[in-house]
Amino acid sequence: MIKFFRNIRRKLINKSKLTSYLLYALGEIILVVIGILIALQINNWNEERKIRKEEQQLLKSISEEFQANLKILDQAKQMNDYIIARASGLGEYTGPKLENFDERKLSDLMVGAFKYEARFIPNQGTVNETINSGKLSVLSNDELRKAISAWQSALELVKNQEDYVVGRRDIAHAYFLNNGNFRRHLYLINEAIIKVSPSRFPNNDFKFLEDESFESNLYLFITASSNLNKNFYSILDEKIKFIITEADKGIKKK
């Protein structure tokens, strides 16, 4: 083909047909430019196709990861509800002149209130890889990009409240550790890590329940735990569901 065009040029020059040659040359240039533009368009189309394919894979991974995180959050909320219920049950025994109580029941309530803690620890493999590798730009959904960009900040707020709750729990628990008998507590409860023989100290080690400061700190702990569910976990629940919804919108159905 190149030889064919070269021969045409040579004939036109030999015959001194300058105008025809210039028109031919212009036409050849136009054909070359059109060829380049077509090649670029094809290349752009292939790149766009690769990006959209990568976006589909990313959207599916995001949806799956956040569906798993929704279940993890639900477990954290259930644990927090359990702790609140046990701490509130313990609060029924606070007050002056504690008497006629079941020591084993009180010990079990303290296990529920003070042994556990609610923590939301999500899966973040896809989110971290997306942000760290710069793949966030692959997502064509602006709202989804913003939600994922803000995800880490939302987690920090929740973690700060969880830490605050644990701090309040530890203060309330310290009343028992400083004024009660942990050995007898271990002997009574069903979930003791180690087995111990009965303590030889007097049976009643719950005098801290008569301390007004303990009652105040216990209910601060209960309030902080309730706030965690109401104003932190519930908001995070909405954010997770939003991300799932936006990701699913972009997934093409087969």
C-alpha positions in Angstrom: 0.0 0.0 0.0 2.8 2.4 0.9 4.6 1.5 -2.3 1.4 2.2 -4.3 1.1 5.7 -2.8 4.8 6.3 -3.4 4.4 5.5 -7.1 1.4 7.9 -7.4 3.5 10.7 -5.9 6.4 10.0 -8.2 4.1 10.0 -11.3 2.5 13.3 -10.3 5.9 15.0 -9.7 7.3 13.6 -12.9 4.3 15.1 -14.9 4.7 18.4 -13.1 1.2 18.3 -11.9 2.0 20.3 -8.7 -1.6 21.2 -7.8 -2.7 17.6 -8.1 0.2 16.5 -6.0 -0.6 19.0 -3.3 -4.2 17.9 -3.2 -3.1 14.3 -3.0 -0.6 15.1 -0.2 -3.3 16.9 1.7 -5.6 14.0 1.3 -2.9 11.7 2.5 -2.3 13.8 5.6 -6.0 13.9 6.3 -6.2 10.1 6.0 -3.2 9.7 8.4 -4.9 12.1 10.9 -8.2 10.2 10.7 -6.3 7.0 11.2 -4.6 8.3 14.3 -7.9 9.7 15.7 -9.6 6.3 15.1 -6.7 4.5 16.8 -6.9 6.9 19.8 -10.7 6.4 20.0 -10.3 2.7 19.9 -7.6 2.9 22.6 -9.8 5.2 24.7 -12.8 2.8 24.3 -10.7 -0.1 25.4 -9.4 1.8 28.4 -12.9 2.9 29.4 -14.1 -0.7 29.0 -11.3 -1.9 31.4 -12.1 0.8 33.9 -15.8 -0.1 33.9 -15.0 -3.7 34.3 -12.7 -2.9 37.2 -15.5 -0.7 38.6 -18.0 -3.6 38.5 -15.6 -5.8 40.4 -15.0 -3.0 43.0 -18.7 -2.4 43.5 -19.3 -6.1 44.1 -16.5 -6.2 46.7 -17.7 -3.0 48.4 -21.2 -4.3 48.6 -20.1 -7.7 50.0 -17.7 -6.1 52.5 -20.3 -3.7 53.9 -23.0 -6.3 54.0 -20.6 -8.3 56.3 -20.0 -5.1 58.3 -23.7 -4.6 58.8 -23.9 -8.0 60.5 -20.8 -7.2 62.6 -22.5 -3.9 63.7 -25.7 -5.7 64.6 -23.7 -8.1 66.8 -22.0 -5.1 68.5 -25.4 -3.5 69.1 -26.8 -6.7 70.6 -23.8 -7.0 72.9 -24.3 -3.4 74.0 -28.0 -4.1 74.7 -27.0 -7.1 76.8 -24.5 -5.0 78.8 -27.1 -2.2 79.3 -29.7 -4.7 80.6 -27.2 -6.3 83.0 -26.0 -3.0 84.3 -29.5 -1.7 84.7 -30.4 -4.9 86.6 -27.4 -4.2 88.9 -28.8 -0.7 89.4 -31.9 -2.1 90.9 -29.9 -3.1 94.0 -28.1 0.2 94.7 -29.2 2.2 97.7 -28.8 2.4 101.5 -29.1 -0.7 103.7 -28.7 -3.4 101.1 -30.4 -6.6 102.3 -32.3 -9.7 101.1 -30.3 -10.2 98.0 -29.1 -13.2 96.0 -25.3 -12.9 96.0 -25.0 -15.3 93.0 -27.5 -13.3 91.0 -25.6 -10.1 91.7 -22.4 -11.7 90.7 -23.9 -12.8 87.4 -25.2 -9.3 86.8 -21.7 -7.9 87.3 -20.3 -10.4 84.9 -22.8 -9.2 82.2 -22.2 -5.5 83.1 -18.4 -5.4 83.5 -16.8 -8.4 81.8 -17.8 -7.6 78.2 -17.6 -4.6 76.0 -19.2 -3.6 72.7 -16.7 -3.1 69.9 -17.4 -2.6 66.2 -14.4 -4.0 64.3 -15.3 -3.9 60.6 -13.8 -5.6 57.6 -11.8 -2.9 55.7 -9.7 -4.8 53.2 -11.6 -3.5 50.1 -12.0 0.1 51.4 -8.3 0.4 52.4 -7.1 -1.0 49.1 -9.5 1.3 47.2 -8.3 4.4 49.0 -4.6 3.5 49.3 -4.2 2.4 45.6 -6.1 5.4 44.3 -8.9 3.2 42.8 -11.5 5.5 44.3 -11.5 7.5 41.1 -12.7 4.3 39.3 -16.1 4.8 40.9 -18.4 6.9 38.8 -20.9 7.4 41.6 -20.0 10.7 43.3 -22.1 10.0 46.4 -20.5 6.6 46.9 -17.0 8.1 46.6 -17.9 10.7 49.2 -19.3 8.0 51.5 -16.3 5.8 51.3 -13.9 8.8 51.7 -15.8 9.7 55.0 -15.9 6.1 56.3 -12.8 6.3 58.3 -13.8 9.5 60.0 -17.2 7.9 61.0 -15.3 4.9 62.5 -13.1 7.2 64.6 -16.2 8.9 66.1 -17.6 5.5 67.0 -14.3 4.3 68.4 -14.0 7.4 70.6 -17.4 6.8 72.1 -16.6 3.1 72.6 -13.5 4.1 74.5 -15.5 6.5 76.6 -18.0 3.8 77.5 -15.2 1.3 78.5 -13.6 4.0 80.6 -16.9 4.6 82.5 -17.3 0.8 82.9 -13.9 0.5 84.4 -14.5 3.3 86.9 -17.7 1.5 88.1 -16.1 -1.9 88.2 -13.2 -0.5 90.3 -15.7 0.0 93.2 -16.2 -3.7 93.3 -12.5 -4.5 92.9 -11.6 -2.0 95.7 -14.4 -2.8 98.1 -15.6 -6.4 97.3 -14.1 -9.8 97.2 -13.2 -11.0 93.7 -12.3 -14.5 95.0 -15.8 -15.2 96.2 -17.1 -13.7 93.0 -15.1 -16.2 91.0 -16.5 -19.0 93.2 -20.1 -18.0 92.6 -20.3 -17.2 88.9 -20.8 -19.8 86.2 -18.3 -18.3 83.7 -15.2 -18.1 85.9 -11.9 -18.6 84.0 -10.3 -20.4 87.0 -11.9 -22.5 89.7 -11.3 -21.4 93.3 -12.4 -22.6 96.7 -14.7 -20.5 98.9 -13.3 -17.4 100.6 -13.1 -17.4 104.4 -14.1 -13.7 104.5 -17.7 -12.6 105.4 -20.3 -13.3 102.8 -21.5 -9.8 102.0 -19.0 -8.0 99.8 -21.6 -5.8 98.1 -21.4 -2.8 100.4 -20.2 -0.7 97.4 -23.8 -0.9 96.2 -24.7 1.3 99.1 -22.2 4.0 97.9 -24.0 6.8 96.1 -20.9 7.5 94.0 -21.0 4.0 92.7 -24.6 4.4 91.7 -23.8 7.7 90.0 -20.9 6.2 88.0 -22.9 3.1 87.2 -25.7 5.2 85.6 -23.2 7.3 83.7 -21.9 4.0 82.3 -25.4 3.0 81.3 -26.2 6.4 79.8 -22.9 6.3 77.8 -23.7 2.8 76.5 -27.2 3.8 75.5 -25.8 6.9 73.7 -23.4 4.6 71.8 -26.4 2.7 70.4 -28.7 5.6 69.8 -26.3 8.3 68.4 -23.4 6.3 67.1 -24.2 2.7 66.1 -27.6 3.8 64.6 -25.9 6.5 62.5 -23.2 4.1 61.4 -25.9 1.6 60.5 -27.4 4.2 58.1 -24.1 5.0 56.5 -23.4 1.3 55.9 -26.8 0.7 54.4 -26.3 3.8 52.2 -23.0 2.5 50.9 -24.5 -0.9 50.1 -27.5 0.7 48.3 -25.2 3.0 46.2 -22.8 0.2 45.3 -25.7 -2.1 44.3 -27.1 0.6 42.1 -24.1 0.4 39.9 -23.8 -3.4 39.7 -25.0 -4.6 36.3 -27.4 -7.5 36.5 -26.5 -10.5 34.3 
